[in-house]
Amino acid sequence: FSFFTDQFIESDGWYLDDVGLYVDWFEENGSWISDPIDTSRNGLGTIDVDATVPNGTWVRCTLLYEDGTIVPNMRNLSFPVIPLPGSLDSKMRIKLEMGTDIPQLTPKIHALYVGAATIFSTLDSTNGWVVSPQLDLNKTSGNVTNPVLSIQSITGALIYGNNPLQTFEISGYGSGAMV
């Protein structure tokens, strides 16, 4: 901050220059609830998030009936969430619960996916993917590196699509990777 008075104007007061606000303290937990989602036709499919989840923070999912009550056995779930087809009411809500054990860090959700999508990101290693321990996950750059130059694997949970799939796409950036 810069504080100074003006010698040429005969008004009392101070001027503030280059004012900035930096938030570096977050609440311990918070939540977001979706509008009702129509599940009468084919259910929800797979529920997943694209998120940045630093160590010491978390993101969980709870499924709610339209009136806001919690679906039995669908509370505080890790991603991806795959509800049993046909087990839900015709209208459901998704509650995202976020929290931190370190007040200077917070999870950040980029997108919520409902259907037949699942996300792998080194920025969130809590969403059901199993990564070979020899692989180096860089949470800052988002890169996965194989320093041992032998075959390693990354495997994910089964995804369930709530509608028949006509096509599917696997996308990513890499060198020397096989799918």
C-alpha positions in Angstrom: 0.0 0.0 0.0 1.1 3.6 -0.6 -0.3 6.4 1.6 0.4 10.0 0.7 -1.2 13.5 0.9 -1.5 15.9 -2.0 0.3 19.2 -1.5 -1.5 21.0 -4.3 -5.1 20.3 -3.3 -6.3 21.9 0.0 -8.5 18.9 0.9 -7.9 16.8 4.0 -7.5 13.0 3.4 -5.3 10.3 2.1 -5.0 8.6 -1.2 -4.6 4.8 -1.5 -2.7 3.4 -4.5 -2.2 -0.2 -5.7 -4.8 -1.7 -3.3 -5.0 -5.5 -3.4 -6.9 -8.1 -1.5 -5.4 -11.6 -1.0 -7.6 -14.3 0.5 -5.3 -16.8 2.2 -7.6 -18.2 4.9 -10.5 -20.6 3.9 -13.4 -22.1 5.9 -12.9 -25.6 7.1 -15.7 -27.0 5.0 -18.5 -26.0 2.6 -21.0 -27.5 0.3 -22.9 -27.0 -2.9 -26.3 -28.6 -3.9 -27.5 -29.0 -7.5 -30.9 -28.3 -8.8 -33.1 -31.4 -9.2 -31.8 -33.8 -11.9 -34.3 -35.9 -13.8 -33.3 -39.6 -13.4 -36.6 -41.2 -14.4 -35.3 -42.3 -17.8 -32.0 -44.0 -17.1 -30.6 -43.0 -13.7 -27.6 -40.8 -13.2 -24.8 -43.0 -14.6 -21.3 -42.2 -13.3 -20.8 -39.0 -11.2 -17.3 -37.5 -11.3 -15.5 -34.2 -10.8 -12.6 -32.5 -12.5 -11.0 -30.9 -9.5 -7.7 -29.6 -8.0 -7.5 -31.3 -4.6 -4.2 -30.4 -2.7 -3.0 -32.7 0.0 -4.9 -31.9 3.2 -8.1 -31.1 1.4 -11.0 -33.2 0.2 -14.1 -33.3 -2.0 -17.0 -35.8 -1.4 -20.4 -36.5 -2.8 -23.8 -37.1 -1.2 -26.9 -38.0 -3.1 -30.1 -36.3 -2.0 -33.8 -36.9 -2.8 -35.5 -33.9 -4.3 -36.7 -32.8 -0.9 -33.1 -32.7 0.4 -33.1 -35.9 2.5 -30.0 -38.1 2.1 -30.3 -41.3 0.1 -29.4 -44.3 2.4 -25.8 -45.5 1.9 -25.1 -42.5 -0.5 -23.4 -40.1 2.0 -19.8 -38.8 2.0 -18.7 -40.9 -1.0 -15.4 -40.7 -2.9 -15.4 -40.1 -6.6 -16.3 -41.6 -9.0 -19.8 -42.3 -7.6 -21.8 -45.0 -9.4 -25.4 -45.4 -8.0 -27.1 -48.7 -8.7 -29.3 -48.3 -11.8 -33.0 -48.2 -10.9 -32.3 -47.5 -7.2 -33.0 -43.7 -7.3 -36.2 -41.6 -7.3 -37.2 -39.8 -10.5 -35.6 -36.5 -9.3 -32.3 -36.3 -7.4 -29.9 -33.7 -6.2 -26.1 -34.0 -6.0 -24.4 -32.4 -2.9 -20.7 -31.7 -3.2 -18.9 -31.4 0.1 -15.5 -29.8 0.3 -13.1 -29.3 3.1 -9.6 -28.6 4.3 -7.4 -29.5 7.3 -5.1 -26.7 6.3 -6.8 -23.2 6.3 -4.4 -21.9 3.6 -5.5 -24.5 1.1 -8.8 -25.3 -0.6 -10.0 -27.7 -3.2 -11.2 -26.2 -6.5 -13.9 -27.8 -8.6 -13.5 -27.2 -12.3 -16.5 -29.3 -13.5 -19.0 -31.9 -12.4 -19.8 -34.7 -14.8 -23.0 -36.9 -14.8 -23.3 -39.7 -17.3 -20.5 -41.8 -18.8 -17.5 -39.6 -18.0 -14.6 -40.1 -15.7 -11.6 -37.8 -15.2 -7.9 -38.6 -14.5 -5.9 -35.7 -13.3 -2.7 -35.5 -11.3 -4.2 -32.5 -9.5 -6.7 -34.9 -7.8 -5.3 -38.2 -6.8 -8.3 -39.0 -4.6 -10.8 -39.9 -7.3 -10.5 -43.7 -7.6 -7.5 -44.0 -10.0 -4.7 -46.5 -9.1 -1.3 -45.3 -10.2 1.9 -47.4 -10.2 4.0 -46.2 -7.3 7.0 -45.8 -9.6 5.3 -43.1 -11.6 6.0 -39.5 -10.5 2.8 -37.4 -10.2 3.6 -33.7 -10.3 0.6 -31.9 -8.8 2.0 -28.5 -9.8 2.5 -29.0 -13.5 -0.1 -31.8 -13.9 2.5 -34.1 -15.5 3.0 -37.9 -15.0 6.5 -39.1 -15.5 7.9 -42.6 -15.7 11.5 -42.2 -14.3 12.2 -46.0 -14.4 11.5 -46.5 -18.1 9.7 -49.8 -17.6 6.0 -50.5 -18.2 3.8 -48.9 -15.6 0.0 -48.6 -15.4 -2.8 -46.2 -14.4 -6.1 -47.9 -13.9 -9.5 -46.5 -13.1 -12.9 -47.7 -11.9 -15.5 -49.0 -14.2 -17.7 -46.2 -15.6 -21.4 -46.7 -16.1 -23.3 -44.8 -18.8 -26.9 -44.0 -18.2 -27.7 -44.2 -21.9 -26.4 -46.5 -24.7 -23.0 -45.4 -26.0 -22.6 -45.0 -29.8 -19.0 -43.7 -29.6 -16.4 -43.0 -27.0 -13.3 -40.9 -26.8 -10.1 -41.1 -24.8 -8.1 -37.9 -25.0 -4.8 -36.8 -23.4 -1.4 -35.5 -24.2 1.7 -37.7 -23.8 4.7 -39.3 -25.3 5.2 -43.1 -25.5 1.9 -43.9 -23.9 -0.4 -46.8 -25.0 -4.1 -47.1 -24.4 
